[in-house]
Amino acid sequence: MDTAPLYDTKRFTRNFEEAIRLMVKASRANKMGAIIDVPDVAVS
């Protein structure tokens, strides 16, 4: 269970942070309501 993607908290956090960045970027470009596609952030 420790290796299941569902419990990969670090990966979830990276993806969530990227989603927020993309939403802010869309908001600043007056594209509210645009579809936000969050690609899986690479593991560093």
N, CA, C and O atoms as a Tripos MOL2 file, in Angstrom:
@<TRIPOS>MOLECULE
protein
  176   175    44     0     0
PROTEIN
NO_CHARGES

@<TRIPOS>ATOM
      1 N           0.8200   -1.1850    0.0000 N.3       1 MET1
      2 CA          0.0000    0.0000    0.0000 C.3       1 MET1
      3 C           0.8710    1.2590    0.0000 C.2       1 MET1
      4 O           0.4640    2.2900   -0.5350 O.2       1 MET1
      5 N           2.0420    1.1840    0.5840 N.am      2 ASP2
      6 CA          2.9230    2.3560    0.6500 C.3       2 ASP2
      7 C           3.4040    2.8110   -0.7160 C.2       2 ASP2
      8 O           3.7740    3.9730   -0.8800 O.2       2 ASP2
      9 N           3.4070    1.9270   -1.6930 N.am      3 THR3
     10 CA          3.8970    2.2890   -3.0230 C.3       3 THR3
     11 C           2.7700    2.6000   -4.0050 C.2       3 THR3
     12 O           3.0430    2.9440   -5.1550 O.2       3 THR3
     13 N           1.5330    2.4880   -3.5860 N.am      4 ALA4
     14 CA          0.3950    2.7540   -4.4670 C.3       4 ALA4
     15 C           0.3040    4.2550   -4.7740 C.2       4 ALA4
     16 O           0.4900    5.0790   -3.8790 O.2       4 ALA4
     17 N           0.0190    4.6160   -6.0410 N.am      5 PRO5
     18 CA         -0.0820    6.0310   -6.4130 C.3       5 PRO5
     19 C          -1.1170    6.7950   -5.5950 C.2       5 PRO5
     20 O          -0.9720    7.9970   -5.3690 O.2       5 PRO5
     21 N          -2.1520    6.1030   -5.1550 N.am      6 LEU6
     22 CA         -3.1950    6.7450   -4.3640 C.3       6 LEU6
     23 C          -2.6410    7.3600   -3.0880 C.2       6 LEU6
     24 O          -3.1690    8.3600   -2.6010 O.2       6 LEU6
     25 N          -1.6010    6.7800   -2.5530 N.am      7 TYR7
     26 CA         -1.0280    7.2550   -1.2930 C.3       7 TYR7
     27 C           0.2840    8.0140   -1.4820 C.2       7 TYR7
     28 O           1.0350    8.2060   -0.5260 O.2       7 TYR7
     29 N           0.5580    8.4410   -2.7020 N.am      8 ASP8
     30 CA          1.7830    9.1980   -2.9890 C.3       8 ASP8
     31 C           1.5260   10.6810   -2.7020 C.2       8 ASP8
     32 O           1.2030   11.4540   -3.6040 O.2       8 ASP8
     33 N           1.6740   11.0550   -1.4490 N.am      9 THR9
     34 CA          1.3440   12.4100   -1.0000 C.3       9 THR9
     35 C           2.2170   13.4620   -1.6540 C.2       9 THR9
     36 O           1.7230   14.5330   -2.0070 O.2       9 THR9
     37 N           3.4980   13.1880   -1.8270 N.am     10 LYS10
     38 CA          4.3900   14.1640   -2.4530 C.3      10 LYS10
     39 C           3.9730   14.4420   -3.8920 C.2      10 LYS10
     40 O           3.9680   15.5920   -4.3290 O.2      10 LYS10
     41 N           3.6290   13.4040   -4.6170 N.am     11 ARG11
     42 CA          3.1820   13.5580   -6.0060 C.3      11 ARG11
     43 C           1.8700   14.3350   -6.0660 C.2      11 ARG11
     44 O           1.7150   15.2340   -6.8920 O.2      11 ARG11
     45 N           0.9310   13.9910   -5.1960 N.am     12 PHE12
     46 CA         -0.3370   14.7080   -5.1460 C.3      12 PHE12
     47 C          -0.1040   16.1850   -4.8800 C.2      12 PHE12
     48 O          -0.7150   17.0370   -5.5250 O.2      12 PHE12
     49 N           0.7770   16.4950   -3.9340 N.am     13 THR13
     50 CA          1.0600   17.8870   -3.5740 C.3      13 THR13
     51 C           1.6610   18.6400   -4.7470 C.2      13 THR13
     52 O           1.2600   19.7710   -5.0210 O.2      13 THR13
     53 N           2.6230   18.0330   -5.4520 N.am     14 ARG14
     54 CA          3.2230   18.6860   -6.6240 C.3      14 ARG14
     55 C           2.1630   18.9740   -7.6810 C.2      14 ARG14
     56 O           2.1250   20.0660   -8.2480 O.2      14 ARG14
     57 N           1.3040   17.9930   -7.9440 N.am     15 ASN15
     58 CA          0.2620   18.1670   -8.9530 C.3      15 ASN15
     59 C          -0.7580   19.2190   -8.5210 C.2      15 ASN15
     60 O          -1.2200   20.0060   -9.3470 O.2      15 ASN15
     61 N          -1.1100   19.2400   -7.2510 N.am     16 PHE16
     62 CA         -2.0540   20.2260   -6.7370 C.3      16 PHE16
     63 C          -1.4740   21.6380   -6.8490 C.2      16 PHE16
     64 O          -2.1700   22.5710   -7.2490 O.2      16 PHE16
     65 N          -0.1970   21.7850   -6.4930 N.am     17 GLU17
     66 CA          0.4570   23.0940   -6.6070 C.3      17 GLU17
     67 C           0.5080   23.5510   -8.0660 C.2      17 GLU17
     68 O           0.3050   24.7310   -8.3540 O.2      17 GLU17
     69 N           0.7780   22.6260   -8.9790 N.am     18 GLU18
     70 CA          0.8080   22.9690  -10.4030 C.3      18 GLU18
     71 C          -0.5800   23.3870  -10.8790 C.2      18 GLU18
     72 O          -0.7040   24.3110  -11.6830 O.2      18 GLU18
     73 N          -1.6160   22.7210  -10.3950 N.am     19 ALA19
     74 CA         -2.9850   23.0920  -10.7470 C.3      19 ALA19
     75 C          -3.2870   24.5230  -10.2970 C.2      19 ALA19
     76 O          -3.9110   25.2880  -11.0330 O.2      19 ALA19
     77 N          -2.8570   24.8750   -9.1190 N.am     20 ILE20
     78 CA         -3.0720   26.2370   -8.6180 C.3      20 ILE20
     79 C          -2.3280   27.2380   -9.4950 C.2      20 ILE20
     80 O          -2.8760   28.2840   -9.8400 O.2      20 ILE20
     81 N          -1.0800   26.9240   -9.8580 N.am     21 ARG21
     82 CA         -0.3170   27.8150  -10.7450 C.3      21 ARG21
     83 C          -1.0450   28.0270  -12.0730 C.2      21 ARG21
     84 O          -1.1230   29.1500  -12.5720 O.2      21 ARG21
     85 N          -1.5750   26.9420  -12.6400 N.am     22 LEU22
     86 CA         -2.2800   27.0380  -13.9160 C.3      22 LEU22
     87 C          -3.5790   27.8430  -13.7800 C.2      22 LEU22
     88 O          -3.9430   28.5860  -14.6910 O.2      22 LEU22
     89 N          -4.2720   27.6990  -12.6570 N.am     23 MET23
     90 CA         -5.4990   28.4720  -12.4330 C.3      23 MET23
     91 C          -5.2020   29.9630  -12.3000 C.2      23 MET23
     92 O          -5.9410   30.7950  -12.8280 O.2      23 MET23
     93 N          -4.1300   30.2990  -11.6000 N.am     24 VAL24
     94 CA         -3.7370   31.7020  -11.4580 C.3      24 VAL24
     95 C          -3.3610   32.2710  -12.8210 C.2      24 VAL24
     96 O          -3.7390   33.3930  -13.1590 O.2      24 VAL24
     97 N          -2.6200   31.4950  -13.5980 N.am     25 LYS25
     98 CA         -2.2240   31.9320  -14.9370 C.3      25 LYS25
     99 C          -3.4530   32.1770  -15.8160 C.2      25 LYS25
    100 O          -3.5070   33.1750  -16.5360 O.2      25 LYS25
    101 N          -4.4310   31.2840  -15.7640 N.am     26 ALA26
    102 CA         -5.6610   31.4460  -16.5410 C.3      26 ALA26
    103 C          -6.4400   32.6650  -16.0670 C.2      26 ALA26
    104 O          -6.9940   33.4090  -16.8770 O.2      26 ALA26
    105 N          -6.4790   32.8650  -14.7710 N.am     27 SER27
    106 CA         -7.1930   34.0180  -14.2150 C.3      27 SER27
    107 C          -6.5670   35.3250  -14.6740 C.2      27 SER27
    108 O          -7.2720   36.2620  -15.0490 O.2      27 SER27
    109 N          -5.2560   35.3840  -14.6460 N.am     28 ARG28
    110 CA         -4.5560   36.6030  -15.0690 C.3      28 ARG28
    111 C          -4.7350   36.8690  -16.5640 C.2      28 ARG28
    112 O          -4.6410   38.0150  -17.0040 O.2      28 ARG28
    113 N          -4.9890   35.8270  -17.3430 N.am     29 ALA29
    114 CA         -5.2040   35.9730  -18.7850 C.3      29 ALA29
    115 C          -6.6930   36.1240  -19.1090 C.2      29 ALA29
    116 O          -7.0870   36.0340  -20.2710 O.2      29 ALA29
    117 N          -7.5220   36.3530  -18.0780 N.am     30 ASN30
    118 CA         -8.9800   36.4820  -18.2450 C.3      30 ASN30
    119 C          -9.5890   35.2770  -18.9510 C.2      30 ASN30
    120 O         -10.4700   35.4300  -19.7960 O.2      30 ASN30
    121 N          -9.1290   34.0990  -18.6110 N.am     31 LYS31
    122 CA         -9.6550   32.8690  -19.1950 C.3      31 LYS31
    123 C         -10.3030   32.0010  -18.1160 C.2      31 LYS31
    124 O         -10.1000   30.7880  -18.0670 O.2      31 LYS31
    125 N         -11.0800   32.6460  -17.2620 N.am     32 MET32
    126 CA        -11.7610   31.9090  -16.2030 C.3      32 MET32
    127 C         -12.7360   30.9220  -16.8330 C.2      32 MET32
    128 O         -13.4050   31.2420  -17.8160 O.2      32 MET32
    129 N         -12.8140   29.7500  -16.2790 N.am     33 GLY33
    130 CA        -13.6700   28.7070  -16.8130 C.3      33 GLY33
    131 C         -12.9810   27.8440  -17.8570 C.2      33 GLY33
    132 O         -13.5610   26.8840  -18.3630 O.2      33 GLY33
    133 N         -11.7320   28.1940  -18.1760 N.am     34 ALA34
    134 CA        -10.9830   27.3920  -19.1400 C.3      34 ALA34
    135 C         -10.6680   26.0260  -18.5280 C.2      34 ALA34
    136 O         -10.5530   25.8850  -17.3100 O.2      34 ALA34
    137 N         -10.5350   25.0490  -19.3780 N.am     35 ILE35
    138 CA        -10.1830   23.7090  -18.9040 C.3      35 ILE35
    139 C          -8.7160   23.7140  -18.5020 C.2      35 ILE35
    140 O          -7.8510   24.1370  -19.2680 O.2      35 ILE35
    141 N          -8.4510   23.2440  -17.3040 N.am     36 ILE36
    142 CA         -7.0900   23.1730  -16.7800 C.3      36 ILE36
    143 C          -6.6430   21.7150  -16.8520 C.2      36 ILE36
    144 O          -7.2200   20.8520  -16.1890 O.2      36 ILE36
    145 N          -5.6350   21.4470  -17.6410 N.am     37 ASP37
    146 CA         -5.0880   20.0990  -17.7500 C.3      37 ASP37
    147 C          -3.7580   20.0790  -17.0170 C.2      37 ASP37
    148 O          -2.8000   20.7330  -17.4280 O.2      37 ASP37
    149 N          -3.7080   19.3320  -15.9410 N.am     38 VAL38
    150 CA         -2.4890   19.2500  -15.1400 C.3      38 VAL38
    151 C          -1.7290   17.9960  -15.5320 C.2      38 VAL38
    152 O          -2.0980   16.8870  -15.1450 O.2      38 VAL38
    153 N          -0.6620   18.1780  -16.3040 N.am     39 PRO39
    154 CA          0.1420   17.0090  -16.6230 C.3      39 PRO39
    155 C           0.8420   16.5040  -15.3500 C.2      39 PRO39
    156 O           1.1620   17.2950  -14.4630 O.2      39 PRO39
    157 N           1.0690   15.2310  -15.2640 N.am     40 ASP40
    158 CA          1.7310   14.6960  -14.0970 C.3      40 ASP40
    159 C           3.1190   15.3040  -13.9790 C.2      40 ASP40
    160 O           3.9270   15.2120  -14.9030 O.2      40 ASP40
    161 N           3.3840   15.9100  -12.8660 N.am     41 VAL41
    162 CA          4.6510   16.5790  -12.6440 C.3      41 VAL41
    163 C           5.7300   15.5170  -12.4350 C.2      41 VAL41
    164 O           5.5470   14.5740  -11.6660 O.2      41 VAL41
    165 N           6.8500   15.6830  -13.1250 N.am     42 ALA42
    166 CA          7.9420   14.7050  -13.0340 C.3      42 ALA42
    167 C           8.5290   14.6630  -11.6310 C.2      42 ALA42
    168 O           8.6100   15.6790  -10.9410 O.2      42 ALA42
    169 N           8.9290   13.4870  -11.2340 N.am     43 VAL43
    170 CA          9.5520   13.3020   -9.9260 C.3      43 VAL43
    171 C          10.9930   13.7780  -10.0210 C.2      43 VAL43
    172 O          11.7250   13.4110  -10.9400 O.2      43 VAL43
    173 N          11.3880   14.6000   -9.0550 N.am     44 SER44
    174 CA         12.7740   15.0970   -9.0850 C.3      44 SER44
    175 C          13.6670   14.3500   -8.1470 C.2      44 SER44
    176 O          14.8580   14.6500   -8.0590 O.2      44 SER44
@<TRIPOS>BOND
     1     1     2 1
     2     2     3 1
     3     3     4 2
     4     3     5 am
     5     5     6 1
     6     6     7 1
     7     7     8 2
     8     7     9 am
     9     9    10 1
    10    10    11 1
    11    11    12 2
    12    11    13 am
    13    13    14 1
    14    14    15 1
    15    15    16 2
    16    15    17 am
    17    17    18 1
    18    18    19 1
    19    19    20 2
    20    19    21 am
    21    21    22 1
    22    22    23 1
    23    23    24 2
    24    23    25 am
    25    25    26 1
    26    26    27 1
    27    27    28 2
    28    27    29 am
    29    29    30 1
    30    30    31 1
    31    31    32 2
    32    31    33 am
    33    33    34 1
    34    34    35 1
    35    35    36 2
    36    35    37 am
    37    37    38 1
    38    38    39 1
    39    39    40 2
    40    39    41 am
    41    41    42 1
    42    42    43 1
    43    43    44 2
    44    43    45 am
    45    45    46 1
    46    46    47 1
    47    47    48 2
    48    47    49 am
    49    49    50 1
    50    50    51 1
    51    51    52 2
    52    51    53 am
    53    53    54 1
    54    54    55 1
    55    55    56 2
    56    55    57 am
    57    57    58 1
    58    58    59 1
    59    59    60 2
    60    59    61 am
    61    61    62 1
    62    62    63 1
    63    63    64 2
    64    63    65 am
    65    65    66 1
    66    66    67 1
    67    67    68 2
    68    67    69 am
    69    69    70 1
    70    70    71 1
    71    71    72 2
    72    71    73 am
    73    73    74 1
    74    74    75 1
    75    75    76 2
    76    75    77 am
    77    77    78 1
    78    78    79 1
    79    79    80 2
    80    79    81 am
    81    81    82 1
    82    82    83 1
    83    83    84 2
    84    83    85 am
    85    85    86 1
    86    86    87 1
    87    87    88 2
    88    87    89 am
    89    89    90 1
    90    90    91 1
    91    91    92 2
    92    91    93 am
    93    93    94 1
    94    94    95 1
    95    95    96 2
    96    95    97 am
    97    97    98 1
    98    98    99 1
    99    99   100 2
   100    99   101 am
   101   101   102 1
   102   102   103 1
   103   103   104 2
   104   103   105 am
   105   105   106 1
   106   106   107 1
   107   107   108 2
   108   107   109 am
   109   109   110 1
   110   110   111 1
   111   111   112 2
   112   111   113 am
   113   113   114 1
   114   114   115 1
   115   115   116 2
   116   115   117 am
   117   117   118 1
   118   118   119 1
   119   119   120 2
   120   119   121 am
   121   121   122 1
   122   122   123 1
   123   123   124 2
   124   123   125 am
   125   125   126 1
   126   126   127 1
   127   127   128 2
   128   127   129 am
   129   129   130 1
   130   130   131 1
   131   131   132 2
   132   131   133 am
   133   133   134 1
   134   134   135 1
   135   135   136 2
   136   135   137 am
   137   137   138 1
   138   138   139 1
   139   139   140 2
   140   139   141 am
   141   141   142 1
   142   142   143 1
   143   143   144 2
   144   143   145 am
   145   145   146 1
   146   146   147 1
   147   147   148 2
   148   147   149 am
   149   149   150 1
   150   150   151 1
   151   151   152 2
   152   151   153 am
   153   153   154 1
   154   154   155 1
   155   155   156 2
   156   155   157 am
   157   157   158 1
   158   158   159 1
   159   159   160 2
   160   159   161 am
   161   161   162 1
   162   162   163 1
   163   163   164 2
   164   163   165 am
   165   165   166 1
   166   166   167 1
   167   167   168 2
   168   167   169 am
   169   169   170 1
   170   170   171 1
   171   171   172 2
   172   171   173 am
   173   173   174 1
   174   174   175 1
   175   175   176 2
@<TRIPOS>SUBSTRUCTURE
     1 MET1         2 RESIDUE 1 A MET
     2 ASP2         6 RESIDUE 1 A ASP
     3 THR3        10 RESIDUE 1 A THR
     4 ALA4        14 RESIDUE 1 A ALA
     5 PRO5        18 RESIDUE 1 A PRO
     6 LEU6        22 RESIDUE 1 A LEU
     7 TYR7        26 RESIDUE 1 A TYR
     8 ASP8        30 RESIDUE 1 A ASP
     9 THR9        34 RESIDUE 1 A THR
    10 LYS10       38 RESIDUE 1 A LYS
    11 ARG11       42 RESIDUE 1 A ARG
    12 PHE12       46 RESIDUE 1 A PHE
    13 THR13       50 RESIDUE 1 A THR
    14 ARG14       54 RESIDUE 1 A ARG
    15 ASN15       58 RESIDUE 1 A ASN
    16 PHE16       62 RESIDUE 1 A PHE
    17 GLU17       66 RESIDUE 1 A GLU
    18 GLU18       70 RESIDUE 1 A GLU
    19 ALA19       74 RESIDUE 1 A ALA
    20 ILE20       78 RESIDUE 1 A ILE
    21 ARG21       82 RESIDUE 1 A ARG
    22 LEU22       86 RESIDUE 1 A LEU
    23 MET23       90 RESIDUE 1 A MET
    24 VAL24       94 RESIDUE 1 A VAL
    25 LYS25       98 RESIDUE 1 A LYS
    26 ALA26      102 RESIDUE 1 A ALA
    27 SER27      106 RESIDUE 1 A SER
    28 ARG28      110 RESIDUE 1 A ARG
    29 ALA29      114 RESIDUE 1 A ALA
    30 ASN30      118 RESIDUE 1 A ASN
    31 LYS31      122 RESIDUE 1 A LYS
    32 MET32      126 RESIDUE 1 A MET
    33 GLY33      130 RESIDUE 1 A GLY
    34 ALA34      134 RESIDUE 1 A ALA
    35 ILE35      138 RESIDUE 1 A ILE
    36 ILE36      142 RESIDUE 1 A ILE
    37 ASP37      146 RESIDUE 1 A ASP
    38 VAL38      150 RESIDUE 1 A VAL
    39 PRO39      154 RESIDUE 1 A PRO
    40 ASP40      158 RESIDUE 1 A ASP
    41 VAL41      162 RESIDUE 1 A VAL
    42 ALA42      166 RESIDUE 1 A ALA
    43 VAL43      170 RESIDUE 1 A VAL
    44 SER44      174 RESIDUE 1 A SER
